[in-house]
Amino acid sequence: MTVTATTADAVTTRENPAARVLWRTGAASLIAGPLLFFAGSVTAPVQDSETQAGYVESLARDPLLTQVSALLLHYGNIFIGVGALLLPLLVRGRRGAVVTIVGSLMMALGFLNISGNLLSDWWIMELGRNLPIEQAVALAEGALGHGLLQVWNFTEMLSLLGVVVVQVGLARAGVIGWWAVPVPAICLLGAFALPLSMPVLISAVVGAAFAPLVVAGVRALRRPA
């Protein structure tokens, strides 16, 4: 009876396309997410200053560009968050498994949660278009300054930390090389050090931070589910 049940389960698994479809979806998400994120960064409106007023003015300056960038970043975050759930399945064996699981859950929660924050670009854009800049800034700061909203915003740090943790786990498991571990931190720190007058370079550096995820996605596509 046990042998028969096991055989039936194996046949059912082979006939059920869910595993293969979800595997391919996760792998494609790991590739598409960083590319969409990069595209959203490249199209982000340029700020004249790092102040809240500079941010409001940049979003109000070109409504179409603001919406395109926000939409690309929104779906970039979603695809990265979805793809993160595939990463632990790339690990064969116990080495690096726990670290990869923890990092992937951090990424999933962080990126999926932060994707909703992009909605603020629309209403901040309209504030800048319809109110004097002083009033627009005051309303934006008032809305974004609420304490519980900071809990939501904290997940952005969680997502970035999750990327580093995942790289450590995958490197320990031999899925990717150790070269990938410092890449996200170096790129993100480098992006903050660059002046706002170099938006394309900043976008390229930020996009490079997620390059190891694309590598993992490509390797997942080459590996059967």
Secondary structure, DSSP 4 states (H G I P E B T S, - for coil): -HHHHHHHHHHHHHH--HHHHHHHHHHHHHHHHHHHHHHHHHTSPPPSSSSHHHHHHHHHH-HHHHHHHHHHHHHHHHHHHHHHTTGGGG--SSTTHHHHHHHHHHHHHHHHHHHGGGHHHHHHHHHHHHS-HHHHHHHHHHHHT-HHHHHHHHHHHHHHHHHHHHHHHHHHHTSS-GGGSSHHHHHHHHHHHS-TT-HHHHHHHHHHHTHHHHHHHHHHHHS--
